[in-house]
């Protein structure tokens, strides 16, 4: 029973500590206020805020403090009380009557058992404890919040600090605010896409993430090097996180912008993708040489796919653009915003590429209606489109389960072909652990940092992919992965094999 072992591991309910008989009894005090959080964590608050997570007070059936039941490190909640604490070296565990605590424990277990299907946590696969990441995250039938590309803006709209540590602190605070406004928290993170302004920042960014993220979360992480929309910014990120189920369930995309975050970017900070069907549209590109005109033409193509699926602009969840130069991102953003005049603009992400065209844009959109239980994913093309054996035009997902795979780098130092084969080897092994395979990949992102590895990717994909079931995809030539000897990273979204 996974929920039971998880409950036990969190050690919410603690043994009742008692003082040795030589210690004078403490006066009875009023209990602290206790909040039972929806994530099943007991929070108790004293006059100075929340107490430490290791010891919690227990109360009898009348909510009165039992004599001698002081807690390690927990001071009195009533102003002016002695605030005496128990000594760790003389702590004993009371074998006497603890029926109220047992009753509370059993009650909490029952509540947890009932609620566990509603608040199932994403499952981590291949956890790297040193870096605080996972090879993949499996999400079962949950709404998913997608954030915009978050920069380290402070409340005044400026970059918060000059140093990496300060900017990381700010961008994680912005992420936390955005997720809370969307109805979730950072402990529900599924994917983090991290964008470093320079390659020498990648290793320090990974170290800071491992240190600053809670140990309870191990997202699938992809890191690339790209100039950013704000030249002073050293990093940016966007994220996907699970959202606990709501009653009634969401039936439409909800876009939000927390009041505390800067609105200078001009689009929603988050969009919640409801449970159910979703479409991932491959990157599309107009051949116009002017950035603004190319952006408009590309958005027209994407909205043509929406019309093919009987979808509207309000169904769009996220837009990701690969463009050049980043110094003109405002022009691209303005052209994209023009397609959403009647409501909040979807979250957006921008990555600079060196491909020949000014811009390519990919899209995620919600599909209302009941999923088809007979198939996990449909790989489709437009009616008049020449079919590629290595990518489909769009992938319609009916499966309730999504698998987010991290951006893999080659393990050995090797040539371009060796890098591509090693990355696909890691991808194959990770998909196997999640009951998936290459035929059930949904959306691929290929980041390549030199021409040799790009060519090898083109040569090897036809060997591995079913030409009738290739994923939707985008392929971007970027500044780097943070390692000069590793010039390709691939991240993937997949679904389990159909039963």
DRENDO-1510 file (C-alpha; in Angstrom, 1 decimal, always signed):
<recs>
REC; n; res; u; v; w
REC; 1; UNK; +0.0; +0.0; +0.0 .
REC; 2; UNK; +2.0; +2.9; -1.3 .
REC; 3; UNK; +0.0; +5.6; +0.4 .
REC; 4; UNK; +0.5; +3.9; +3.8 .
REC; 5; UNK; +4.3; +3.6; +3.4 .
REC; 6; UNK; +4.4; +7.2; +2.2 .
REC; 7; UNK; +2.4; +8.3; +5.3 .
REC; 8; UNK; +4.7; +6.4; +7.6 .
REC; 9; UNK; +7.8; +7.8; +6.0 .
REC; 10; UNK; +6.6; +11.4; +6.6 .
REC; 11; UNK; +6.3; +10.6; +10.3 .
REC; 12; UNK; +3.6; +13.1; +10.8 .
REC; 13; UNK; +2.5; +11.8; +14.2 .
REC; 14; UNK; +5.2; +11.6; +16.8 .
REC; 15; UNK; +5.6; +9.6; +20.0 .
REC; 16; UNK; +4.5; +11.6; +23.1 .
REC; 17; UNK; +7.6; +12.7; +25.0 .
REC; 18; UNK; +7.4; +12.8; +28.8 .
REC; 19; UNK; +9.7; +14.2; +31.4 .
REC; 20; UNK; +11.5; +12.1; +34.0 .
REC; 21; UNK; +9.7; +12.0; +37.4 .
REC; 22; UNK; +12.3; +14.4; +38.9 .
REC; 23; UNK; +11.3; +17.2; +36.5 .
REC; 24; UNK; +8.5; +19.5; +37.8 .
REC; 25; UNK; +5.3; +19.3; +35.7 .
REC; 26; UNK; +4.7; +22.1; +33.3 .
REC; 27; UNK; +1.6; +24.2; +33.7 .
REC; 28; UNK; -1.2; +23.4; +31.4 .
REC; 29; UNK; -1.3; +25.8; +28.4 .
REC; 30; UNK; -3.6; +26.4; +25.6 .
REC; 31; UNK; -2.9; +24.3; +22.5 .
REC; 32; UNK; -1.4; +25.8; +19.4 .
REC; 33; UNK; -3.7; +26.3; +16.4 .
REC; 34; UNK; -3.3; +23.3; +14.2 .
REC; 35; UNK; -3.8; +23.3; +10.4 .
REC; 36; UNK; -4.2; +20.0; +8.6 .
REC; 37; UNK; -2.8; +20.8; +5.2 .
REC; 38; UNK; -4.2; +19.1; +2.1 .
REC; 39; UNK; -0.8; +17.5; +1.5 .
REC; 40; UNK; -1.3; +15.7; +4.8 .
REC; 41; UNK; +1.4; +17.7; +6.7 .
REC; 42; UNK; +0.6; +18.8; +10.2 .
REC; 43; UNK; +1.4; +22.4; +10.7 .
REC; 44; UNK; +1.3; +24.0; +14.1 .
REC; 45; UNK; +1.8; +27.7; +14.7 .
REC; 46; UNK; +3.1; +29.4; +17.8 .
REC; 47; UNK; +3.5; +33.1; +18.5 .
REC; 48; UNK; +6.6; +33.2; +16.3 .
REC; 49; UNK; +5.2; +31.4; +13.3 .
REC; 50; UNK; +5.5; +27.8; +12.4 .
REC; 51; UNK; +7.6; +25.5; +14.6 .
REC; 52; UNK; +10.1; +22.9; +13.5 .
REC; 53; UNK; +8.9; +19.9; +11.5 .
REC; 54; UNK; +10.3; +17.2; +13.8 .
REC; 55; UNK; +8.0; +17.3; +16.8 .
REC; 56; UNK; +4.3; +18.1; +17.1 .
REC; 57; UNK; +2.0; +18.5; +20.1 .
REC; 58; UNK; -0.8; +16.1; +20.7 .
REC; 59; UNK; -4.0; +16.9; +22.4 .
REC; 60; UNK; -6.6; +14.9; +24.3 .
REC; 61; UNK; -10.3; +14.6; +23.3 .
REC; 62; UNK; -11.1; +18.0; +24.9 .
REC; 63; UNK; -8.2; +19.7; +23.1 .
REC; 64; UNK; -6.5; +20.3; +26.4 .
REC; 65; UNK; -2.8; +20.0; +26.9 .
REC; 66; UNK; -1.9; +16.9; +28.9 .
REC; 67; UNK; +0.6; +17.5; +31.8 .
REC; 68; UNK; +4.1; +16.8; +30.9 .
REC; 69; UNK; +3.4; +16.5; +27.2 .
REC; 70; UNK; +5.9; +19.2; +26.1 .
REC; 71; UNK; +7.5; +18.9; +22.7 .
REC; 72; UNK; +11.2; +19.0; +21.8 .
REC; 73; UNK; +12.1; +22.5; +20.8 .
REC; 74; UNK; +8.5; +23.7; +20.9 .
REC; 75; UNK; +7.9; +26.8; +23.0 .
REC; 76; UNK; +4.7; +27.8; +24.8 .
REC; 77; UNK; +2.1; +29.3; +22.5 .
REC; 78; UNK; +0.7; +31.7; +25.1 .
REC; 79; UNK; +2.6; +35.0; +25.5 .
REC; 80; UNK; +4.4; +35.3; +28.8 .
REC; 81; UNK; +4.6; +31.5; +29.5 .
REC; 82; UNK; +7.9; +29.9; +30.5 .
REC; 83; UNK; +8.6; +28.3; +27.1 .
REC; 84; UNK; +10.5; +25.5; +28.8 .
REC; 85; UNK; +11.5; +22.6; +26.5 .
REC; 86; UNK; +12.2; +19.0; +27.0 .
REC; 87; UNK; +15.8; +17.8; +27.1 .
REC; 88; UNK; +16.6; +15.5; +24.1 .
REC; 89; UNK; +18.9; +13.4; +26.4 .
REC; 90; UNK; +16.1; +12.6; +28.9 .
REC; 91; UNK; +13.3; +12.0; +26.5 .
REC; 92; UNK; +11.2; +8.9; +27.2 .
REC; 93; UNK; +8.2; +7.5; +25.4 .
REC; 94; UNK; +5.0; +7.0; +27.3 .
REC; 95; UNK; +3.7; +3.5; +27.3 .
REC; 96; UNK; +0.5; +4.7; +29.1 .
REC; 97; UNK; -2.9; +5.4; +27.7 .
REC; 98; UNK; -2.5; +7.2; +24.3 .
REC; 99; UNK; -6.0; +6.5; +22.9 .
REC; 100; UNK; -6.7; +10.0; +21.8 .
REC; 101; UNK; -3.4; +10.1; +19.8 .
REC; 102; UNK; -4.2; +6.7; +18.4 .
REC; 103; UNK; -7.7; +7.8; +17.4 .
REC; 104; UNK; -6.3; +10.8; +15.7 .
REC; 105; UNK; -3.7; +8.7; +13.9 .
REC; 106; UNK; -6.3; +6.2; +12.7 .
REC; 107; UNK; -8.6; +9.0; +11.6 .
REC; 108; UNK; -5.7; +10.6; +9.6 .
REC; 109; UNK; -5.0; +7.2; +8.0 .
REC; 110; UNK; -8.6; +6.9; +6.9 .
REC; 111; UNK; -8.7; +10.4; +5.5 .
REC; 112; UNK; -5.4; +9.7; +3.7 .
REC; 113; UNK; -6.8; +6.5; +2.3 .
REC; 114; UNK; -9.9; +8.2; +1.0 .
REC; 115; UNK; -8.0; +11.2; -0.4 .
REC; 116; UNK; -5.0; +9.4; -1.9 .
REC; 117; UNK; -6.7; +8.8; -5.3 .
REC; 118; UNK; -7.5; +12.5; -5.4 .
REC; 119; UNK; -4.0; +13.7; -4.5 .
REC; 120; UNK; -1.8; +11.1; -6.1 .
REC; 121; UNK; +1.7; +12.4; -6.3 .
REC; 122; UNK; +3.7; +12.3; -9.5 .
REC; 123; UNK; +6.0; +9.2; -9.5 .
REC; 124; UNK; +9.7; +9.7; -10.0 .
REC; 125; UNK; +11.8; +7.2; -12.0 .
REC; 126; UNK; +15.6; +7.1; -11.9 .
REC; 127; UNK; +16.1; +9.6; -9.1 .
REC; 128; UNK; +19.5; +11.3; -8.8 .
REC; 129; UNK; +19.6; +12.3; -5.1 .
REC; 130; UNK; +22.8; +14.2; -5.5 .
REC; 131; UNK; +21.3; +16.6; -8.1 .
REC; 132; UNK; +17.7; +16.4; -6.9 .
REC; 133; UNK; +16.4; +15.3; -10.3 .
REC; 134; UNK; +14.7; +12.3; -11.9 .
REC; 135; UNK; +15.1; +10.6; -15.3 .
REC; 136; UNK; +11.4; +10.7; -15.7 .
REC; 137; UNK; +8.2; +11.7; -13.9 .
REC; 138; UNK; +4.9; +9.8; -14.4 .
REC; 139; UNK; +1.7; +11.7; -13.8 .
REC; 140; UNK; -1.6; +9.8; -13.6 .
REC; 141; UNK; -4.8; +11.6; -14.6 .
REC; 142; UNK; -4.1; +15.0; -13.2 .
REC; 143; UNK; -4.6; +18.5; -14.4 .
REC; 144; UNK; -1.2; +20.1; -15.3 .
REC; 145; UNK; -0.2; +23.7; -14.9 .
REC; 146; UNK; +2.2; +25.1; -17.5 .
REC; 147; UNK; +4.1; +28.3; -16.7 .
REC; 148; UNK; +5.5; +31.0; -18.9 .
REC; 149; UNK; +9.2; +31.5; -19.1 .
REC; 150; UNK; +10.0; +33.0; -15.7 .
REC; 151; UNK; +12.8; +35.5; -15.3 .
REC; 152; UNK; +14.2; +36.8; -12.0 .
REC; 153; UNK; +12.0; +39.9; -12.0 .
REC; 154; UNK; +11.3; +41.6; -8.6 .
REC; 155; UNK; +8.1; +43.3; -7.8 .
REC; 156; UNK; +9.2; +46.5; -9.4 .
REC; 157; UNK; +9.8; +44.7; -12.7 .
REC; 158; UNK; +13.6; +44.9; -12.6 .
REC; 159; UNK; +16.1; +42.0; -12.4 .
REC; 160; UNK; +16.4; +41.2; -8.8 .
REC; 161; UNK; +20.1; +40.8; -8.4 .
REC; 162; UNK; +23.5; +40.8; -10.2 .
REC; 163; UNK; +24.6; +37.4; -8.9 .
REC; 164; UNK; +23.4; +34.0; -9.8 .
REC; 165; UNK; +22.4; +33.0; -6.3 .
REC; 166; UNK; +20.2; +36.0; -5.9 .
REC; 167; UNK; +18.6; +35.5; -9.3 .
REC; 168; UNK; +18.0; +31.8; -8.6 .
REC; 169; UNK; +16.3; +32.7; -5.3 .
REC; 170; UNK; +14.1; +35.3; -7.1 .
REC; 171; UNK; +13.1; +33.0; -10.0 .
REC; 172; UNK; +12.2; +30.2; -7.6 .
REC; 173; UNK; +10.1; +32.6; -5.6 .
REC; 174; UNK; +8.4; +33.7; -8.8 .
REC; 175; UNK; +7.8; +30.0; -9.6 .
REC; 176; UNK; +6.3; +29.4; -6.2 .
REC; 177; UNK; +4.0; +32.3; -6.5 .
REC; 178; UNK; +2.9; +31.3; -9.9 .
REC; 179; UNK; +2.1; +27.7; -8.9 .
REC; 180; UNK; +0.2; +28.7; -5.8 .
REC; 181; UNK; -1.9; +31.1; -7.8 .
REC; 182; UNK; -2.7; +28.1; -10.1 .
REC; 183; UNK; -3.7; +25.9; -7.3 .
REC; 184; UNK; -0.6; +23.8; -6.7 .
REC; 185; UNK; +2.9; +23.9; -5.1 .
REC; 186; UNK; +6.5; +23.2; -5.9 .
REC; 187; UNK; +6.3; +19.8; -4.4 .
REC; 188; UNK; +4.1; +18.8; -7.4 .
REC; 189; UNK; +6.8; +19.8; -10.0 .
REC; 190; UNK; +6.9; +17.5; -12.9 .
REC; 191; UNK; +9.3; +19.2; -15.4 .
REC; 192; UNK; +11.7; +22.1; -15.2 .
REC; 193; UNK; +13.2; +23.6; -18.3 .
REC; 194; UNK; +16.2; +25.7; -17.3 .
REC; 195; UNK; +17.7; +28.3; -19.6 .
REC; 196; UNK; +21.2; +29.6; -18.8 .
REC; 197; UNK; +22.6; +32.8; -20.4 .
REC; 198; UNK; +26.1; +31.3; -20.6 .
REC; 199; UNK; +27.6; +27.8; -20.7 .
REC; 200; UNK; +29.7; +28.5; -17.6 .
REC; 201; UNK; +26.6; +29.0; -15.6 .
REC; 202; UNK; +25.1; +25.6; -16.2 .
REC; 203; UNK; +27.0; +23.7; -13.5 .
REC; 204; UNK; +26.4; +26.3; -10.8 .
REC; 205; UNK; +22.7; +26.5; -11.8 .
REC; 206; UNK; +22.4; +22.7; -11.3 .
REC; 207; UNK; +24.1; +23.0; -7.9 .
REC; 208; UNK; +21.8; +25.8; -6.8 .
REC; 209; UNK; +18.7; +23.9; -7.9 .
REC; 210; UNK; +19.8; +20.8; -5.9 .
REC; 211; UNK; +20.3; +23.0; -2.8 .
REC; 212; UNK; +17.3; +25.2; -3.0 .
REC; 213; UNK; +14.6; +22.8; -4.1 .
REC; 214; UNK; +12.9; +20.8; -1.4 .
REC; 215; UNK; +14.2; +17.2; -1.1 .
REC; 216; UNK; +10.6; +15.9; -1.6 .
REC; 217; UNK; +10.6; +16.9; -5.3 .
REC; 218; UNK; +12.7; +15.5; -8.1 .
REC; 219; UNK; +11.6; +16.9; -11.4 .
REC; 220; UNK; +12.7; +15.9; -14.8 .
REC; 221; UNK; +15.1; +18.7; -15.8 .
REC; 222; UNK; +16.4; +19.9; -19.2 .
REC; 223; UNK; +19.0; +22.6; -19.3 .
REC; 224; UNK; +20.1; +24.6; -22.4 .
REC; 225; UNK; +22.2; +27.6; -23.1 .
REC; 226; UNK; +20.5; +30.6; -24.8 .
REC; 227; UNK; +20.5; +34.4; -24.7 .
REC; 228; UNK; +17.5; +35.6; -22.6 .
REC; 229; UNK; +14.8; +38.2; -23.2 .
REC; 230; UNK; +16.4; +40.4; -20.5 .
REC; 231; UNK; +20.1; +40.8; -21.1 .
REC; 232; UNK; +20.8; +41.3; -17.4 .
REC; 233; UNK; +19.2; +37.9; -16.6 .
REC; 234; UNK; +21.5; +35.0; -16.0 .
REC; 235; UNK; +18.9; +32.3; -16.0 .
REC; 236; UNK; +15.2; +31.6; -16.6 .
REC; 237; UNK; +12.9; +28.7; -16.3 .
REC; 238; UNK; +9.5; +27.3; -17.1 .
REC; 239; UNK; +7.8; +24.4; -15.5 .
REC; 240; UNK; +5.0; +21.8; -15.5 .
REC; 241; UNK; +3.4; +20.8; -12.3 .
REC; 242; UNK; +0.5; +18.6; -11.3 .
REC; 243; UNK; -2.6; +20.2; -9.8 .
REC; 244; UNK; -4.6; +18.4; -7.1 .
REC; 245; UNK; -8.1; +17.5; -8.3 .
REC; 246; UNK; -10.9; +19.9; -7.8 .
REC; 247; UNK; -14.6; +19.5; -7.5 .
REC; 248; UNK; -16.1; +20.2; -9.9 .
REC; 249; UNK; -13.4; +19.2; -12.3 .
REC; 250; UNK; -11.9; +21.8; -14.6 .
REC; 251; UNK; -13.5; +21.7; -18.1 .
REC; 252; UNK; -11.6; +24.6; -19.7 .
REC; 253; UNK; -8.1; +26.1; -19.7 .
REC; 254; UNK; -7.6; +28.5; -16.9 .
REC; 255; UNK; -4.9; +31.2; -17.4 .
REC; 256; UNK; -3.7; +33.2; -14.4 .
REC; 257; UNK; -1.2; +35.9; -13.4 .
REC; 258; UNK; -0.4; +36.3; -9.7 .
REC; 259; UNK; -0.6; +39.9; -8.5 .
REC; 260; UNK; +2.9; +40.0; -7.2 .
REC; 261; UNK; +4.6; +39.0; -10.5 .
REC; 262; UNK; +5.7; +41.5; -13.0 .
REC; 263; UNK; +3.3; +41.8; -16.0 .
REC; 264; UNK; +5.8; +43.5; -18.2 .
REC; 265; UNK; +6.0; +40.4; -20.4 .
REC; 266; UNK; +2.3; +40.8; -21.4 .
REC; 267; UNK; +1.0; +37.3; -21.1 .
REC; 268; UNK; -0.4; +34.9; -18.5 .
REC; 269; UNK; +2.0; +33.5; -16.0 .
REC; 270; UNK; +0.3; +30.1; -16.0 .
REC; 271; UNK; -2.3; +28.0; -17.8 .
REC; 272; UNK; -3.9; +24.9; -16.3 .
REC; 273; UNK; -4.4; +22.1; -18.7 .
REC; 274; UNK; -7.5; +20.1; -17.5 .
REC; 275; UNK; -7.6; +16.4; -17.1 .
REC; 276; UNK; -8.5; +14.7; -20.4 .
REC; 277; UNK; -7.3; +15.0; -24.0 .
REC; 278; UNK; -4.5; +17.2; -25.2 .
REC; 279; UNK; -2.8; +17.9; -28.5 .
REC; 280; UNK; +0.9; +18.6; -29.0 .
REC; 281; UNK; +1.6; +20.4; -32.3 .
REC; 282; UNK; +5.0; +20.2; -33.8 .
REC; 283; UNK; +7.0; +23.3; -34.4 .
REC; 284; UNK; +5.8; +25.2; -37.5 .
REC; 285; UNK; +7.5; +28.0; -39.4 .
REC; 286; UNK; +6.7; +30.5; -42.0 .
REC; 287; UNK; +9.3; +31.1; -44.7 .
REC; 288; UNK; +9.0; +34.9; -44.5 .
REC; 289; UNK; +12.4; +36.5; -43.7 .
REC; 290; UNK; +11.0; +39.3; -41.5 .
REC; 291; UNK; +10.6; +38.2; -37.9 .
REC; 292; UNK; +7.2; +39.8; -37.2 .
REC; 293; UNK; +5.8; +38.6; -40.5 .
REC; 294; UNK; +7.2; +35.2; -40.0 .
REC; 295; UNK; +5.6; +35.1; -36.5 .
REC; 296; UNK; +2.2; +36.0; -37.8 .
REC; 297; UNK; +2.4; +33.5; -40.6 .
REC; 298; UNK; +3.5; +30.7; -38.2 .
REC; 299; UNK; +0.7; +31.5; -35.8 .
REC; 300; UNK; -1.8; +31.3; -38.7 .
REC; 301; UNK; -0.5; +27.8; -39.5 .
REC; 302; UNK; -0.8; +26.7; -35.9 .
REC; 303; UNK; -4.4; +28.1; -35.6 .
REC; 304; UNK; -5.1; +26.2; -38.8 .
REC; 305; UNK; -4.4; +23.0; -37.0 .
REC; 306; UNK; -6.6; +24.1; -34.2 .
REC; 307; UNK; -9.5; +24.6; -36.6 .
REC; 308; UNK; -8.8; +21.1; -38.0 .
REC; 309; UNK; -9.5; +19.8; -34.5 .
REC; 310; UNK; -12.5; +22.1; -34.0 .
REC; 311; UNK; -10.5; +24.0; -31.3 .
REC; 312; UNK; -10.4; +27.7; -30.5 .
REC; 313; UNK; -7.8; +30.2; -29.2 .
REC; 314; UNK; -9.1; +29.7; -25.6 .
REC; 315; UNK; -8.0; +26.1; -25.7 .
REC; 316; UNK; -4.3; +27.0; -26.1 .
REC; 317; UNK; -2.2; +26.1; -23.0 .
REC; 318; UNK; +1.4; +27.1; -24.0 .
REC; 319; UNK; +3.5; +28.4; -26.9 .
REC; 320; UNK; +7.2; +27.9; -27.3 .
REC; 321; UNK; +9.2; +29.8; -29.9 .
REC; 322; UNK; +12.6; +29.1; -31.3 .
REC; 323; UNK; +13.8; +32.4; -32.8 .
REC; 324; UNK; +16.5; +34.8; -33.7 .
REC; 325; UNK; +17.7; +37.2; -32.7 .
REC; 326; UNK; +16.6; +37.3; -29.1 .
REC; 327; UNK; +17.2; +41.0; -29.1 .
REC; 328; UNK; +14.0; +41.3; -31.1 .
REC; 329; UNK; +11.8; +39.1; -28.9 .
REC; 330; UNK; +9.4; +41.9; -28.3 .
REC; 331; UNK; +8.4; +41.9; -32.0 .
REC; 332; UNK; +7.7; +38.2; -31.9 .
REC; 333; UNK; +5.8; +38.5; -28.6 .
REC; 334; UNK; +3.6; +41.3; -30.0 .
REC; 335; UNK; +2.7; +39.3; -33.1 .
REC; 336; UNK; +1.8; +36.3; -31.0 .
REC; 337; UNK; -0.3; +38.3; -28.6 .
REC; 338; UNK; -2.4; +39.6; -31.5 .
REC; 339; UNK; -4.0; +36.2; -31.9 .
REC; 340; UNK; -5.6; +36.4; -28.4 .
REC; 341; UNK; -7.4; +39.7; -28.3 .
REC; 342; UNK; -10.3; +38.5; -26.0 .
REC; 343; UNK; -8.6; +37.1; -23.0 .
REC; 344; UNK; -5.3; +36.4; -21.2 .
REC; 345; UNK; -2.5; +35.5; -23.6 .
REC; 346; UNK; -1.2; +32.0; -23.2 .
REC; 347; UNK; +2.2; +31.4; -21.4 .
REC; 348; UNK; +5.1; +31.7; -23.7 .
REC; 349; UNK; +8.8; +30.6; -23.8 .
REC; 350; UNK; +11.5; +31.9; -26.1 .
REC; 351; UNK; +14.8; +30.1; -27.0 .
REC; 352; UNK; +17.3; +31.6; -29.5 .
REC; 353; UNK; +18.3; +29.3; -32.3 .
REC; 354; UNK; +20.6; +29.5; -35.2 .
REC; 355; UNK; +18.4; +27.7; -37.8 .
REC; 356; UNK; +17.8; +29.4; -41.1 .
REC; 357; UNK; +14.3; +30.7; -40.5 .
REC; 358; UNK; +13.5; +33.6; -38.2 .
REC; 359; UNK; +11.1; +31.6; -35.9 .
REC; 360; UNK; +9.5; +28.3; -35.3 .
REC; 361; UNK; +6.6; +27.9; -32.8 .
REC; 362; UNK; +5.1; +24.8; -31.2 .
REC; 363; UNK; +1.8; +24.6; -29.3 .
REC; 364; UNK; +0.0; +22.7; -26.6 .
REC; 365; UNK; -3.8; +22.8; -26.5 .
REC; 366; UNK; -6.6; +21.2; -24.6 .
REC; 367; UNK; -9.2; +19.1; -26.4 .
REC; 368; UNK; -12.6; +19.0; -24.7 .
REC; 369; UNK; -14.6; +15.8; -24.7 .
REC; 370; UNK; -14.1; +12.2; -23.5 .
REC; 371; UNK; -10.8; +10.4; -24.4 .
REC; 372; UNK; -10.9; +7.4; -26.6 .
REC; 373; UNK; -10.1; +4.4; -24.3 .
REC; 374; UNK; -9.0; +2.3; -27.3 .
REC; 375; UNK; -5.9; +4.2; -28.0 .
REC; 376; UNK; -3.3; +6.0; -26.0 .
REC; 377; UNK; -2.0; +8.5; -28.6 .
REC; 378; UNK; -2.9; +9.3; -32.2 .
REC; 379; UNK; +0.0; +10.5; -34.5 .
REC; 380; UNK; -1.6; +12.6; -37.2 .
REC; 381; UNK; -0.8; +14.9; -40.1 .
REC; 382; UNK; -2.8; +17.5; -42.0 .
REC; 383; UNK; -4.7; +16.2; -45.0 .
REC; 384; UNK; -2.5; +17.8; -47.7 .
REC; 385; UNK; +0.8; +17.3; -45.8 .
REC; 386; UNK; +3.7; +15.1; -46.9 .
REC; 387; UNK; +4.3; +12.7; -44.1 .
REC; 388; UNK; +7.7; +12.6; -42.4 .
REC; 389; UNK; +8.9; +9.3; -41.0 .
REC; 390; UNK; +10.5; +11.0; -38.0 .
REC; 391; UNK; +7.8; +13.5; -36.8 .
REC; 392; UNK; +4.1; +13.8; -37.0 .
REC; 393; UNK; +2.3; +17.2; -37.4 .
REC; 394; UNK; +0.4; +16.8; -34.2 .
REC; 395; UNK; -0.1; +14.1; -31.5 .
REC; 396; UNK; -3.5; +13.7; -29.9 .
REC; 397; UNK; -3.2; +12.2; -26.4 .
REC; 398; UNK; -6.1; +10.1; -25.0 .
REC; 399; UNK; -4.1; +8.4; -22.3 .
REC; 400; UNK; -4.7; +9.7; -18.8 .
REC; 401; UNK; -1.1; +9.1; -17.9 .
REC; 402; UNK; +1.8; +11.3; -19.1 .
REC; 403; UNK; +5.5; +10.5; -18.9 .
REC; 404; UNK; +7.9; +13.5; -18.8 .
REC; 405; UNK; +11.5; +12.4; -19.6 .
REC; 406; UNK; +14.4; +14.6; -18.6 .
REC; 407; UNK; +16.9; +16.1; -21.2 .
REC; 408; UNK; +19.5; +13.4; -21.5 .
REC; 409; UNK; +23.2; +14.0; -22.3 .
REC; 410; UNK; +25.6; +11.4; -23.6 .
REC; 411; UNK; +27.3; +9.6; -20.8 .
REC; 412; UNK; +30.7; +8.8; -22.4 .
REC; 413; UNK; +32.8; +11.4; -24.2 .
REC; 414; UNK; +32.3; +10.3; -27.8 .
REC; 415; UNK; +31.7; +11.5; -31.4 .
REC; 416; UNK; +28.4; +12.8; -32.7 .
REC; 417; UNK; +27.0; +9.4; -33.7 .
REC; 418; UNK; +28.0; +7.9; -30.3 .
REC; 419; UNK; +26.3; +10.8; -28.5 .
REC; 420; UNK; +23.0; +10.3; -30.4 .
REC; 421; UNK; +23.0; +6.5; -29.9 .
REC; 422; UNK; +23.8; +6.9; -26.2 .
REC; 423; UNK; +21.0; +9.4; -25.6 .
REC; 424; UNK; +18.5; +7.2; -27.3 .
REC; 425; UNK; +19.8; +4.2; -25.3 .
REC; 426; UNK; +19.0; +6.1; -22.1 .
REC; 427; UNK; +15.7; +7.2; -23.5 .
REC; 428; UNK; +14.7; +3.6; -24.4 .
REC; 429; UNK; +15.7; +2.3; -21.0 .
REC; 430; UNK; +13.7; +5.0; -19.2 .
REC; 431; UNK; +10.6; +4.5; -21.3 .
REC; 432; UNK; +10.8; +0.7; -20.6 .
REC; 433; UNK; +10.7; +1.5; -16.8 .
REC; 434; UNK; +7.5; +3.4; -17.4 .
REC; 435; UNK; +5.8; +0.8; -19.6 .
REC; 436; UNK; +6.3; +2.8; -22.7 .
REC; 437; UNK; +8.4; +2.6; -25.9 .
REC; 438; UNK; +9.4; +4.5; -29.0 .
REC; 439; UNK; +5.9; +3.9; -30.5 .
REC; 440; UNK; +4.3; +5.8; -27.7 .
REC; 441; UNK; +6.3; +8.9; -27.7 .
REC; 442; UNK; +4.2; +12.0; -27.9 .
REC; 443; UNK; +6.4; +15.1; -28.1 .
REC; 444; UNK; +10.2; +15.4; -28.7 .
REC; 445; UNK; +12.4; +18.4; -28.3 .
REC; 446; UNK; +15.9; +18.0; -29.9 .
REC; 447; UNK; +18.5; +20.5; -29.0 .
REC; 448; UNK; +21.6; +20.3; -31.1 .
REC; 449; UNK; +24.7; +22.4; -30.7 .
REC; 450; UNK; +26.7; +21.5; -33.9 .
REC; 451; UNK; +26.1; +20.3; -37.4 .
REC; 452; UNK; +27.7; +16.9; -37.0 .
REC; 453; UNK; +25.3; +15.8; -34.2 .
REC; 454; UNK; +22.4; +17.3; -36.1 .
REC; 455; UNK; +23.2; +15.1; -39.1 .
REC; 456; UNK; +23.7; +12.0; -36.9 .
REC; 457; UNK; +20.3; +12.6; -35.4 .
REC; 458; UNK; +18.7; +12.8; -38.8 .
REC; 459; UNK; +20.4; +9.5; -39.8 .
REC; 460; UNK; +19.6; +7.5; -36.7 .
REC; 461; UNK; +16.0; +8.5; -36.1 .
REC; 462; UNK; +14.6; +6.5; -39.1 .
REC; 463; UNK; +16.3; +3.4; -37.7 .
REC; 464; UNK; +14.5; +3.7; -34.4 .
REC; 465; UNK; +11.1; +5.2; -35.1 .
REC; 466; UNK; +8.0; +3.6; -36.5 .
REC; 467; UNK; +7.2; +5.8; -39.5 .
REC; 468; UNK; +3.5; +5.5; -38.7 .
REC; 469; UNK; +4.0; +6.6; -35.1 .
REC; 470; UNK; +6.7; +9.3; -34.8 .
REC; 471; UNK; +6.3; +11.9; -32.1 .
REC; 472; UNK; +5.4; +15.6; -32.7 .
REC; 473; UNK; +8.7; +17.4; -32.5 .
REC; 474; UNK; +10.8; +20.5; -32.7 .
REC; 475; UNK; +14.5; +20.6; -33.5 .
REC; 476; UNK; +16.6; +23.6; -32.6 .
REC; 477; UNK; +20.2; +24.5; -33.1 .
REC; 478; UNK; +21.3; +26.2; -29.9 .
REC; 479; UNK; +24.3; +27.8; -28.3 .
REC; 480; UNK; +25.1; +24.7; -26.2 .
REC; 481; UNK; +24.2; +22.3; -23.4 .
REC; 482; UNK; +26.7; +23.5; -20.9 .
REC; 483; UNK; +29.3; +20.9; -21.9 .
REC; 484; UNK; +31.4; +21.4; -25.0 .
REC; 485; UNK; +31.8; +17.6; -25.4 .
REC; 486; UNK; +28.1; +16.9; -25.3 .
REC; 487; UNK; +26.3; +18.7; -28.1 .
REC; 488; UNK; +22.9; +17.2; -28.0 .
REC; 489; UNK; +20.1; +16.8; -25.5 .
REC; 490; UNK; +16.7; +15.3; -26.0 .
REC; 491; UNK; +13.7; +15.6; -23.8 .
REC; 492; UNK; +10.5; +13.7; -24.4 .
REC; 493; UNK; +6.8; +13.4; -23.4 .
REC; 494; UNK; +5.4; +9.9; -23.8 .
REC; 495; UNK; +2.4; +7.7; -22.7 .
REC; 496; UNK; +2.3; +4.1; -21.5 .
REC; 497; UNK; +1.6; +1.4; -24.0 .
REC; 498; UNK; -2.1; +0.8; -24.7 .
REC; 499; UNK; -3.5; -2.1; -22.6 .
</recs>
